């Protein structure tokens, strides 16, 4: 979130308090999950019969109604505006911000040998006096993204859990290590530089 703020993408993030907590702005959550896809995987492969791992001709943005009891169904812009979940301007903002975030994350992960297959974002409305801004209001992590090793296509994300592949923690730690968030641990628990 710090990096997104630094490139001008507005987020709810204020500061990190410790390894498990951060201070964020209070926002009104827009009831949508915004998914950006770069490579066919998951439900896209299933719905459209596209082989998993097929690069998409361009990044695709999909909207899902954030309603767990309904299984977060996919919705169109017509649903979003008809049910007043977001305005047309907010939809434009969601799409523009998502594509900007995709460009940034694609480069960031690519630089450390990780393919950004897809990811999910959530947004909120930040009220500042008479002004309302659309801001990123969620996490970006291996829980909300598909991340594959560039060389091997090994899954480094929540699909390790979903598909019972094991080594979930190890995969997440490897992502963090490659990004320089954590140092590699030697067998005895010592940090290796």
C-alpha positions in Angstrom: 0.0 0.0 0.0 2.9 2.4 0.7 4.2 1.8 -2.8 0.8 2.4 -4.3 0.4 5.6 -2.4 3.9 6.6 -3.6 2.9 6.3 -7.2 -0.3 8.3 -6.7 -2.8 5.4 -6.2 -5.1 6.4 -3.3 -5.5 3.8 -0.6 -7.0 3.6 2.9 -3.5 2.9 4.3 -2.0 5.4 6.7 0.9 3.5 8.4 2.1 0.1 9.6 1.8 -0.3 13.4 3.6 -3.7 13.7 3.9 -7.0 11.7 0.2 -7.7 12.1 -1.5 -4.3 12.3 -1.8 -1.2 10.3 -3.7 2.1 10.7 -6.2 2.8 7.9 -8.7 5.4 7.1 -12.4 4.6 7.7 -14.1 4.1 4.3 -17.5 3.0 3.1 -16.8 -0.2 1.2 -18.1 -0.5 -2.3 -19.8 -3.9 -2.4 -17.8 -5.1 -5.4 -14.7 -7.3 -5.9 -12.7 -6.1 -8.9 -10.7 -8.9 -10.5 -7.9 -8.2 -13.0 -6.8 -11.1 -15.1 -3.6 -11.4 -17.2 -3.5 -15.1 -17.7 -6.3 -17.6 -17.9 -6.8 -19.4 -14.6 -9.5 -20.4 -12.1 -13.1 -19.5 -12.9 -12.1 -17.8 -16.2 -10.6 -21.1 -17.5 -13.7 -23.0 -16.3 -16.3 -20.6 -17.6 -14.8 -20.1 -21.0 -12.9 -23.4 -21.6 -9.6 -21.7 -21.9 -6.6 -23.8 -20.9 -5.1 -22.6 -17.6 -1.9 -20.7 -18.2 -3.0 -19.2 -21.5 -1.9 -15.6 -21.7 -4.8 -13.3 -22.3 -4.7 -10.9 -25.3 -5.1 -8.0 -22.9 -5.8 -7.6 -19.2 -9.5 -8.3 -18.4 -11.4 -6.7 -15.6 -14.4 -8.5 -14.0 -16.8 -7.3 -11.3 -18.3 -9.6 -8.6 -21.0 -8.6 -6.2 -19.5 -8.9 -2.7 -22.1 -11.1 -1.1 -20.7 -14.3 0.5 -24.1 -16.0 0.9 -24.5 -15.8 -2.9 -21.0 -16.9 -3.7 -19.9 -13.5 -4.8 -21.6 -13.7 -8.3 -20.1 -12.1 -11.4 -22.1 -8.9 -12.3 -22.1 -6.5 -15.3 -21.8 -2.7 -15.2 -25.6 -2.6 -15.8 -26.2 -4.5 -12.5 -23.8 -2.2 -10.6 -25.5 1.0 -11.7 -29.1 -0.4 -11.6 -28.7 -1.5 -8.0 -26.7 1.7 -7.1 -23.7 -0.2 -5.9 -21.5 2.3 -7.7 -21.9 5.2 -10.1 -20.7 5.2 -13.7 -17.9 7.6 -12.6 -16.9 5.2 -9.8 -16.9 2.3 -12.2 -14.5 4.3 -14.5 -12.4 5.1 -11.4 -12.3 1.4 -10.3 -11.2 0.3 -13.8 -8.6 3.0 -14.2 -7.1 2.4 -10.7 -7.2 -1.4 -11.3 -5.3 -1.1 -14.6 -2.7 1.2 -13.0 -2.2 -1.2 -10.1 -1.9 -4.1 -12.5 0.8 -2.3 -14.4 2.7 -1.6 -11.2 2.3 -5.1 -9.7 3.0 -6.8 -13.0 6.4 -5.1 -13.2 7.2 -5.5 -9.5 6.5 -9.2 -9.4 8.1 -9.8 -12.8 11.3 -8.2 -11.6 11.6 -11.0 -8.9 10.6 -13.9 -11.2 6.9 -14.0 -10.3 4.1 -14.0 -12.9 1.0 -12.0 -11.9 -1.7 -14.2 -13.2 -4.7 -12.3 -11.6 -5.7 -10.5 -8.5 -8.7 -9.1 -6.6 -9.2 -5.7 -5.3 -11.8 -4.0 -3.1 -12.4 -0.3 -3.0 -14.1 2.2 -0.6 -15.4 5.7 -0.6 -13.3 8.1 1.4 -15.3 11.1 2.6 -13.2 14.3 3.0 -15.6 17.1 3.7 -17.8 17.6 0.6 -15.4 15.4 -1.5 -15.6 11.7 -2.0 -12.6 9.7 -3.3 -12.5 6.1 -4.5 -9.6 4.4 -2.7 -8.1 0.9 -2.5 -9.4 -0.6 0.7 -8.2 -4.1 1.0 -5.0 -6.2 1.0 -2.9 -7.4 -1.9 -1.3 -10.7 -1.0 -1.0 -14.3 -2.1 -4.5 -14.7 -0.6 -6.0 -12.3 -3.1 -3.8 -12.9 -6.2 -2.6 -15.8 -8.3 1.2 -15.7 -8.4 3.2 -18.3 -10.4 7.0 -18.7 -10.6 8.0 -17.4 -14.1 10.3 -20.4 -14.9 8.3 -23.3 -13.5 4.7 -22.0 -13.2 4.7 -23.3 -9.7 1.8 -21.8 -7.8 2.9 -19.4 -5.0 -0.6 -18.4 -3.8 -3.8 -19.5 -2.2 -4.3 -22.1 -4.9 -1.8 -24.2 -2.9 -4.5 -24.4 -0.2 -7.5 -24.6 -2.6 -6.0 -27.4 -4.6 -4.4 -29.2 -1.6 -0.9 -28.8 -3.0 0.7 -28.3 0.4 3.5 -25.9 1.4 1.2 -22.9 1.6 3.3 -21.1 4.2 6.5 -21.8 2.4 5.1 -20.4 -0.8 4.0 -17.2 0.9 7.4 -16.8 2.6 9.1 -17.3 -0.8 7.0 -14.5 -2.3 7.9 -12.2 0.7 11.6 -13.2 0.4 11.7 -12.4 -3.3 10.1 -9.0 -2.6 12.7 -8.3 0.1 10.0 -8.2 2.8 11.7 -11.1 4.8 15.2 -12.5 4.8 15.9 -16.1 3.9 16.2 -18.3 7.0 19.0 -20.8 7.3 18.3 -24.3 8.6 19.1 -23.3 12.1 16.8 -20.3 12.0 19.6 -17.7 11.3 19.1 -15.0 8.7 21.0 -15.5 5.5 22.0 -12.3 3.7 
